[in-house]
Amino acid sequence: MDLQKLEDQVDQLITQIEQLSLENSSLRQQSDELQQERAQLMRKTETARTRVEAIISRLRSMDQG
C-alpha cells in the first residue's frame, strides 16, 4: 500500500468523522427540542384534563341539585 493511498483513506475518514459529528450535533438538538415539545404537550394535556374534570363535576352537581 503506498503512502498516497493511505493519506487518501485518512482524509476520507476525517471527512466522515466531521460529517458524523455534525449529524450527531443536529440530532442532539432535535432530541432536546422534541423533549421540550413533549413536556409542553404533557402540561397542556394535564390542564385540559383538569378542566374537563371540573366541568364534569359541575354537571354532576347541577344534575343532583
MOPAC internal coordinates of N, CA, C and O (Angstrom, degrees):
PM7 1SCF
backbone

  N    0.0000 0     0.00 0     0.00 0    0    0    0
  C    1.4613 1     0.00 0     0.00 0    1    0    0
  C    1.5295 1   107.19 1     0.00 0    2    1    0
  O    1.2310 1   121.16 1   -52.55 1    3    2    1
  N    1.3127 1   115.38 1   127.45 1    3    2    1
  C    1.4553 1   116.04 1  -177.83 1    5    3    2
  C    1.5237 1   110.85 1   -86.84 1    6    5    3
  O    1.2310 1   121.23 1   -15.16 1    7    6    5
  N    1.2798 1   115.26 1   164.84 1    7    6    5
  C    1.4620 1   122.72 1  -174.04 1    9    7    6
  C    1.5305 1   111.67 1   -63.37 1   10    9    7
  O    1.2310 1   120.21 1   141.69 1   11   10    9
  N    1.3293 1   117.21 1   -38.31 1   11   10    9
  C    1.4722 1   120.70 1  -178.79 1   13   11   10
  C    1.5293 1   110.69 1   -63.43 1   14   13   11
  O    1.2310 1   120.53 1   138.44 1   15   14   13
  N    1.3083 1   116.58 1   -41.56 1   15   14   13
  C    1.4599 1   120.07 1   179.20 1   17   15   14
  C    1.5238 1   110.43 1   -63.37 1   18   17   15
  O    1.2310 1   120.44 1   138.41 1   19   18   17
  N    1.3108 1   116.77 1   -41.59 1   19   18   17
  C    1.4629 1   121.50 1   178.46 1   21   19   18
  C    1.5295 1   110.42 1   -63.52 1   22   21   19
  O    1.2310 1   120.22 1   136.79 1   23   22   21
  N    1.3285 1   117.19 1   -43.21 1   23   22   21
  C    1.4650 1   121.44 1   177.95 1   25   23   22
  C    1.5277 1   110.96 1   -61.45 1   26   25   23
  O    1.2310 1   120.60 1   138.90 1   27   26   25
  N    1.3152 1   116.46 1   -41.10 1   27   26   25
  C    1.4623 1   120.60 1   178.72 1   29   27   26
  C    1.5274 1   110.99 1   -62.93 1   30   29   27
  O    1.2310 1   120.94 1   138.29 1   31   30   29
  N    1.3168 1   115.80 1   -41.71 1   31   30   29
  C    1.4650 1   119.52 1   179.21 1   33   31   30
  C    1.5262 1   111.27 1   -65.47 1   34   33   31
  O    1.2310 1   120.81 1   139.44 1   35   34   33
  N    1.3117 1   116.05 1   -40.56 1   35   34   33
  C    1.4688 1   120.11 1   177.80 1   37   35   34
  C    1.5263 1   109.84 1   -63.52 1   38   37   35
  O    1.2310 1   120.43 1   137.14 1   39   38   37
  N    1.3254 1   116.78 1   -42.86 1   39   38   37
  C    1.4709 1   120.79 1   177.69 1   41   39   38
  C    1.5277 1   110.96 1   -60.66 1   42   41   39
  O    1.2310 1   120.51 1   137.84 1   43   42   41
  N    1.3247 1   116.64 1   -42.16 1   43   42   41
  C    1.4597 1   120.29 1   178.27 1   45   43   42
  C    1.5252 1   111.19 1   -63.20 1   46   45   43
  O    1.2310 1   120.69 1   138.49 1   47   46   45
  N    1.3125 1   116.28 1   -41.51 1   47   46   45
  C    1.4621 1   120.13 1   178.29 1   49   47   46
  C    1.5281 1   111.31 1   -63.96 1   50   49   47
  O    1.2310 1   120.62 1   138.01 1   51   50   49
  N    1.3082 1   116.42 1   -41.99 1   51   50   49
  C    1.4669 1   120.12 1   178.24 1   53   51   50
  C    1.5280 1   110.22 1   -61.46 1   54   53   51
  O    1.2310 1   120.47 1   135.40 1   55   54   53
  N    1.3174 1   116.71 1   -44.60 1   55   54   53
  C    1.4632 1   121.00 1   178.28 1   57   55   54
  C    1.5211 1   110.82 1   -61.14 1   58   57   55
  O    1.2310 1   120.77 1   135.87 1   59   58   57
  N    1.3075 1   116.13 1   -44.13 1   59   58   57
  C    1.4634 1   120.22 1  -179.98 1   61   59   58
  C    1.5284 1   111.01 1   -64.47 1   62   61   59
  O    1.2310 1   120.17 1   139.12 1   63   62   61
  N    1.3038 1   117.27 1   -40.88 1   63   62   61
  C    1.4645 1   121.19 1   178.20 1   65   63   62
  C    1.5262 1   110.30 1   -62.37 1   66   65   63
  O    1.2310 1   120.29 1   137.46 1   67   66   65
  N    1.3214 1   117.04 1   -42.54 1   67   66   65
  C    1.4614 1   120.65 1   178.82 1   69   67   66
  C    1.5223 1   110.96 1   -62.59 1   70   69   67
  O    1.2310 1   120.44 1   136.64 1   71   70   69
  N    1.3263 1   116.76 1   -43.36 1   71   70   69
  C    1.4613 1   120.92 1   179.34 1   73   71   70
  C    1.5278 1   110.86 1   -63.97 1   74   73   71
  O    1.2310 1   120.52 1   136.19 1   75   74   73
  N    1.3213 1   116.61 1   -43.81 1   75   74   73
  C    1.4634 1   120.60 1   179.84 1   77   75   74
  C    1.5286 1   111.31 1   -65.65 1   78   77   75
  O    1.2310 1   120.84 1   144.15 1   79   78   77
  N    1.3027 1   116.00 1   -35.85 1   79   78   77
  C    1.4598 1   120.64 1   178.34 1   81   79   78
  C    1.5295 1   110.33 1   -64.66 1   82   81   79
  O    1.2310 1   120.43 1   136.22 1   83   82   81
  N    1.3272 1   116.77 1   -43.78 1   83   82   81
  C    1.4651 1   120.96 1   177.26 1   85   83   82
  C    1.5262 1   111.00 1   -63.52 1   86   85   83
  O    1.2310 1   120.71 1   136.43 1   87   86   85
  N    1.3174 1   116.25 1   -43.57 1   87   86   85
  C    1.4601 1   120.50 1   178.82 1   89   87   86
  C    1.5275 1   110.85 1   -63.20 1   90   89   87
  O    1.2310 1   120.59 1   137.75 1   91   90   89
  N    1.3108 1   116.49 1   -42.25 1   91   90   89
  C    1.4540 1   121.39 1   179.29 1   93   91   90
  C    1.5285 1   110.31 1   -61.41 1   94   93   91
  O    1.2310 1   120.64 1   135.20 1   95   94   93
  N    1.2989 1   116.37 1   -44.80 1   95   94   93
  C    1.4613 1   121.17 1   178.80 1   97   95   94
  C    1.5302 1   110.85 1   -61.27 1   98   97   95
  O    1.2310 1   120.92 1   136.11 1   99   98   97
  N    1.3066 1   115.84 1   -43.89 1   99   98   97
  C    1.4637 1   120.88 1   178.77 1  101   99   98
  C    1.5276 1   111.28 1   -63.04 1  102  101   99
  O    1.2310 1   120.57 1   137.51 1  103  102  101
  N    1.3128 1   116.51 1   -42.49 1  103  102  101
  C    1.4669 1   120.65 1   179.49 1  105  103  102
  C    1.5270 1   111.84 1   -66.58 1  106  105  103
  O    1.2310 1   120.57 1   142.76 1  107  106  105
  N    1.3196 1   116.51 1   -37.24 1  107  106  105
  C    1.4692 1   119.99 1   177.12 1  109  107  106
  C    1.5299 1   110.53 1   -63.95 1  110  109  107
  O    1.2310 1   120.86 1   137.33 1  111  110  109
  N    1.3305 1   115.96 1   -42.67 1  111  110  109
  C    1.4702 1   120.17 1   178.67 1  113  111  110
  C    1.5231 1   109.90 1   -63.94 1  114  113  111
  O    1.2310 1   120.45 1   136.15 1  115  114  113
  N    1.3208 1   116.74 1   -43.85 1  115  114  113
  C    1.4628 1   121.26 1   179.06 1  117  115  114
  C    1.5307 1   110.33 1   -61.62 1  118  117  115
  O    1.2310 1   120.43 1   138.69 1  119  118  117
  N    1.3108 1   116.78 1   -41.31 1  119  118  117
  C    1.4548 1   121.26 1   178.60 1  121  119  118
  C    1.5280 1   110.79 1   -62.66 1  122  121  119
  O    1.2310 1   120.44 1   135.78 1  123  122  121
  N    1.3220 1   116.76 1   -44.22 1  123  122  121
  C    1.4644 1   120.55 1   178.20 1  125  123  122
  C    1.5244 1   111.14 1   -60.31 1  126  125  123
  O    1.2310 1   120.77 1   136.35 1  127  126  125
  N    1.3311 1   116.13 1   -43.65 1  127  126  125
  C    1.4608 1   120.61 1  -179.82 1  129  127  126
  C    1.5314 1   110.90 1   -64.32 1  130  129  127
  O    1.2310 1   120.58 1   138.86 1  131  130  129
  N    1.3166 1   116.49 1   -41.14 1  131  130  129
  C    1.4628 1   119.70 1   179.36 1  133  131  130
  C    1.5224 1   111.79 1   -67.59 1  134  133  131
  O    1.2310 1   120.27 1   144.08 1  135  134  133
  N    1.3142 1   117.09 1   -35.92 1  135  134  133
  C    1.4639 1   120.17 1   177.00 1  137  135  134
  C    1.5268 1   110.76 1   -65.62 1  138  137  135
  O    1.2310 1   120.58 1   140.40 1  139  138  137
  N    1.3258 1   116.50 1   -39.60 1  139  138  137
  C    1.4640 1   120.30 1   177.30 1  141  139  138
  C    1.5287 1   110.46 1   -65.66 1  142  141  139
  O    1.2310 1   120.67 1   137.21 1  143  142  141
  N    1.3298 1   116.32 1   -42.79 1  143  142  141
  C    1.4596 1   120.42 1   178.74 1  145  143  142
  C    1.5301 1   110.70 1   -62.77 1  146  145  143
  O    1.2310 1   120.45 1   138.85 1  147  146  145
  N    1.3148 1   116.74 1   -41.15 1  147  146  145
  C    1.4661 1   121.40 1   178.94 1  149  147  146
  C    1.5281 1   110.60 1   -61.70 1  150  149  147
  O    1.2310 1   120.75 1   135.60 1  151  150  149
  N    1.3297 1   116.18 1   -44.40 1  151  150  149
  C    1.4648 1   120.17 1   179.64 1  153  151  150
  C    1.5279 1   110.42 1   -62.32 1  154  153  151
  O    1.2310 1   120.82 1   139.07 1  155  154  153
  N    1.3079 1   116.04 1   -40.93 1  155  154  153
  C    1.4714 1   120.40 1   178.86 1  157  155  154
  C    1.5281 1   110.40 1   -64.34 1  158  157  155
  O    1.2310 1   120.04 1   136.69 1  159  158  157
  N    1.3152 1   117.53 1   -43.31 1  159  158  157
  C    1.4645 1   121.01 1   179.45 1  161  159  158
  C    1.5266 1   111.20 1   -65.64 1  162  161  159
  O    1.2310 1   120.56 1   143.72 1  163  162  161
  N    1.3154 1   116.54 1   -36.28 1  163  162  161
  C    1.4646 1   119.48 1   177.63 1  165  163  162
  C    1.5321 1   110.55 1   -65.11 1  166  165  163
  O    1.2310 1   120.51 1   139.49 1  167  166  165
  N    1.3402 1   116.63 1   -40.51 1  167  166  165
  C    1.4660 1   119.75 1   177.37 1  169  167  166
  C    1.5257 1   110.75 1   -63.35 1  170  169  167
  O    1.2310 1   120.49 1   136.88 1  171  170  169
  N    1.3280 1   116.68 1   -43.12 1  171  170  169
  C    1.4680 1   120.45 1   179.09 1  173  171  170
  C    1.5241 1   111.11 1   -63.92 1  174  173  171
  O    1.2310 1   120.66 1   140.25 1  175  174  173
  N    1.3122 1   116.34 1   -39.75 1  175  174  173
  C    1.4663 1   120.61 1   178.81 1  177  175  174
  C    1.5244 1   110.34 1   -63.53 1  178  177  175
  O    1.2310 1   120.71 1   137.23 1  179  178  177
  N    1.3124 1   116.25 1   -42.77 1  179  178  177
  C    1.4684 1   120.12 1   179.36 1  181  179  178
  C    1.5261 1   111.05 1   -65.05 1  182  181  179
  O    1.2310 1   120.41 1   140.16 1  183  182  181
  N    1.3141 1   116.82 1   -39.84 1  183  182  181
  C    1.4684 1   120.61 1   176.86 1  185  183  182
  C    1.5221 1   110.38 1   -62.24 1  186  185  183
  O    1.2310 1   120.79 1   134.86 1  187  186  185
  N    1.3223 1   116.09 1   -45.14 1  187  186  185
  C    1.4684 1   120.23 1   179.11 1  189  187  186
  C    1.5299 1   110.62 1   -63.07 1  190  189  187
  O    1.2310 1   120.22 1   138.20 1  191  190  189
  N    1.3116 1   117.19 1   -41.80 1  191  190  189
  C    1.4636 1   121.10 1   179.35 1  193  191  190
  C    1.5328 1   110.39 1   -60.61 1  194  193  191
  O    1.2310 1   120.81 1   135.30 1  195  194  193
  N    1.3192 1   116.06 1   -44.70 1  195  194  193
  C    1.4641 1   120.89 1   179.64 1  197  195  194
  C    1.5241 1   110.58 1   -61.58 1  198  197  195
  O    1.2310 1   120.41 1   137.44 1  199  198  197
  N    1.3228 1   116.81 1   -42.56 1  199  198  197
  C    1.4765 1   120.54 1   179.43 1  201  199  198
  C    1.5335 1   111.01 1   -64.44 1  202  201  199
  O    1.2310 1   120.57 1   135.70 1  203  202  201
  N    1.3137 1   116.52 1   -44.30 1  203  202  201
  C    1.4696 1   120.41 1  -179.43 1  205  203  202
  C    1.5297 1   109.87 1   -63.65 1  206  205  203
  O    1.2310 1   120.48 1   137.42 1  207  206  205
  N    1.3169 1   116.70 1   -42.58 1  207  206  205
  C    1.4603 1   119.64 1   178.55 1  209  207  206
  C    1.5299 1   110.60 1   -62.24 1  210  209  207
  O    1.2310 1   120.20 1   141.13 1  211  210  209
  N    1.3196 1   117.23 1   -38.87 1  211  210  209
  C    1.4641 1   120.67 1   178.14 1  213  211  210
  C    1.5257 1   110.77 1   -65.34 1  214  213  211
  O    1.2310 1   120.33 1   139.05 1  215  214  213
  N    1.3195 1   116.97 1   -40.95 1  215  214  213
  C    1.4656 1   120.93 1   178.66 1  217  215  214
  C    1.5268 1   110.21 1   -64.03 1  218  217  215
  O    1.2310 1   120.61 1   135.77 1  219  218  217
  N    1.3189 1   116.44 1   -44.23 1  219  218  217
  C    1.4686 1   120.59 1   179.09 1  221  219  218
  C    1.5286 1   109.97 1   -61.27 1  222  221  219
  O    1.2310 1   121.02 1   137.82 1  223  222  221
  N    1.3046 1   115.66 1   -42.18 1  223  222  221
  C    1.4604 1   120.21 1  -179.81 1  225  223  222
  C    1.5350 1   110.37 1   -62.73 1  226  225  223
  O    1.2310 1   120.23 1   136.92 1  227  226  225
  N    1.3127 1   117.17 1   -43.08 1  227  226  225
  C    1.4724 1   120.63 1   178.26 1  229  227  226
  C    1.5230 1   111.18 1   -64.65 1  230  229  227
  O    1.2310 1   120.71 1   139.41 1  231  230  229
  N    1.3130 1   116.26 1   -40.59 1  231  230  229
  C    1.4703 1   119.17 1   179.62 1  233  231  230
  C    1.5207 1   110.78 1   -64.23 1  234  233  231
  O    1.2310 1   120.64 1   138.75 1  235  234  233
  N    1.3144 1   116.38 1   -41.25 1  235  234  233
  C    1.4617 1   120.01 1   178.85 1  237  235  234
  C    1.5299 1   111.10 1   -63.58 1  238  237  235
  O    1.2310 1   120.99 1   138.64 1  239  238  237
  N    1.3379 1   115.71 1   -41.36 1  239  238  237
  C    1.4669 1   118.04 1  -178.98 1  241  239  238
  C    1.5236 1   110.66 1   -70.11 1  242  241  239
  O    1.2310 1   119.89 1   148.64 1  243  242  241
  N    1.3269 1   117.81 1   -31.36 1  243  242  241
  C    1.4694 1   120.38 1   175.57 1  245  243  242
  C    1.5235 1   110.32 1   -68.62 1  246  245  243
  O    1.2310 1   121.02 1   141.63 1  247  246  245
  N    1.3158 1   115.65 1   -38.37 1  247  246  245
  C    1.4685 1   120.48 1  -179.60 1  249  247  246
  C    1.5229 1   111.11 1   -66.17 1  250  249  247
  O    1.2310 1   121.21 1   143.22 1  251  250  249
  N    1.3231 1   115.29 1   -36.78 1  251  250  249
  C    1.4621 1   119.62 1  -178.37 1  253  251  250
  C    1.5326 1   111.63 1   -80.91 1  254  253  251
  O    1.2310 1   120.90 1   156.25 1  255  254  253
  N    1.3084 1   115.89 1   -23.75 1  255  254  253
  C    1.4565 1   119.65 1  -175.48 1  257  255  254
  C    1.4524 1   111.79 1   -85.67 1  258  257  255
  O    1.2310 1   120.10 1   180.00 1  259  258  257

